[in-house]
Amino acid sequence: MSRNPLNIGVCGVGTVGLATIGILRDQCEALLARSGQSMVVSHVGARREHPDHDYGDARVSRDVLDVARDPDVDVLVELIGGTTVAHDLIKLAIQHGKHVVTANKALIAEHGNELIALAEAAGVQIRYEAAVAGGIPVIKVLRESLAANAVTEVAGIINGTGNFILTEMSTKRRAFDDVLSEAQALGYAEADPTFDIDGTDAAHKLVILASLAFGIPLSIDAPMKQGIQEVAPEDLEYAASMGYRVKHLGIARRTEQGVEMRVHPTLIPEHKQIATVDGVLNAVMISGDAVGEVVLVGPGAGGAATASSVCADLVDVARNPAGSGPALGIAAAALQAPNWVPVGDIASEWYVRLTASDQSGVMSDITQILASRDISIESIIQKPPAPESDKVPVVLLTHVAPQSVMTHALNEIMALEEVDADAALMRVEAFDR
């Protein structure tokens, strides 16, 4: 039985928007075969004039809200970004009975609870596969494919810019500022790269993954975040010499104490699959009670990859106009707020780098401070001093200790007269607990 075309309104004609329009045009026959319904871009919201853009026969509006008001539009695709106009746009589209597809991770993380509840009440869908990890179908995997699992952990490299920077620093011994400049020139990093390097972008994505994994409300204020700007090249070298790679990870874990949610540089054993994911690629590792460990790897950004996920959501809407289940896997009203584990109580193994005077008794003082707080040392490396220097770098790997205990011990160590204040402290995650 033939159906009327699915009329799509696209708001935002940047890299992803243009790629989405291109896929819908170039793959129209394949999309029809897979969805059972033809798809037509009938209305485009473009706030500026772009003479070189080809929108086909679509109507073009400078006011993107006109797309949400258009009675002929069945699905609104929001690709303008931000959390102000995009919020108003999606809310208006829901009020006008339209399904919504978005790639806006910040909007879902910050306002998703409100918007998803409104969509459920209105009987329309919000789909957001493209909001996390670009072309990797991790939302569908958590929401549908692993629905029979009790997920205990989601961990991932979910920002390609940070992964590119750490990869270049570790494999080519390049300086952070040098690699960041190249990332901006290549289009991997924005002119203002703050959210990419300080963990904000990854935290937005982790909030969404944790909600899907654990059936909890989207909680934008929950993640602890630490960026990559303080990771020194020597730490990457020391980690490699001990069999580890440093990755900027988002980690959400359910424990007996509650839920942990954190973003930070992390030492990972080099044999773990996620440790081998380099460059701008993303990777998400999911642990479920039935399936065990699943690792998804692929492009986490880019116009075509992200548009691929946008169009996959459109196919799902066409196949299931009545919806295929709640946006977060569980109805908004049934999501249960967890007990959050305080950051200071989150335990892990630790990497510590110190600079100390090359004299007897110093190492004994350091190890005694750690022992007094029940922090045991797994391994220790003391490098020879540089020429004409009486200072030596000391690198420690510890066994598991809570962050508050480790931080207090490190502060006490740095208070020693023989120890400099330029210490480094990073978590180590073996992912075998």
Secondary structure, DSSP 8 states (H G I E B T S, - for coil): -----EEEEEE--SHHHHHHHHHHHHTHHHHHHHHSS-EEEEEEE-SS--TT---TT-EEESSTHHHHH-TT-SEEEE-S-SSSHHHHHHHHHHHTT-EEEE--HHHHHHHHHHHHHHHHHHT--EE-GGGSSTTS-HHHIIIIITTTS-EEEEEEE--HHHHHHHHHHHHH---HHHHHHHHHHTTSS-SS-HHHHSSHHHHHHHHHHHHHHHT----TT--EE--STT--HHHHHHHHHTTEEEEEEEEEEEETTEEEEEEEEEEEETTSGGGG--TTEEEEEEEETTTEEEEEEEE-SSHHHHHHHHHHHHHHHHH-TT-SS-TTSS-GGG-----B--GGG-EEEEEEEEEEESSTTHHHHHHHHHHHTT--EEEEEE----TT--EEEEEEEEEEEEHHHHHHHHHHHHTSTTB-S--EEEEE--S--
